């Protein structure tokens, strides 16, 4: 089975993009789910067009493949704050960064390396706790 790596990023306008690292497919949407769905639709449309026109296309589109997604910490944080799953207060407890500063990061301010590392560390520790639930 073909493994595809796709990257999720938040655009400056607040939308999300998904693009394959080693393939030519991408998608856009107001949410991460919409962007993923758009990319899958683009893959299907591409294959159908190539078949109709007699063009060669990637073999994996005929078989089974899986997509592994990666997202940067700030895009993830922004997404979950906007969706109401995380609050700035909970992120403050997880990261040790005050809510006002976190709000600035979710609205486009780029954190310094030390702050970015605190965010990554806090989210990583949360991830380890969540992984332990299913162990």
LINKASUL-V420359 format. One line per field, one symbol per residue. psi: psi as a letter, one per 30 degrees, with the letter a starting at -180 (. if undefined). A space follows every 10 residues. Layout:
psi: ???
This chain:
psi: kkkkkkkkkk lfgflkkkkk eglgkllllf leeeeeeeee eeeeeeeeee eefglklkef ffakllkkkk kleeeeeeef eefgekleee eeeefgklee eeeeefgfkk lleeeeeeee eeeeeeeeee efeg.
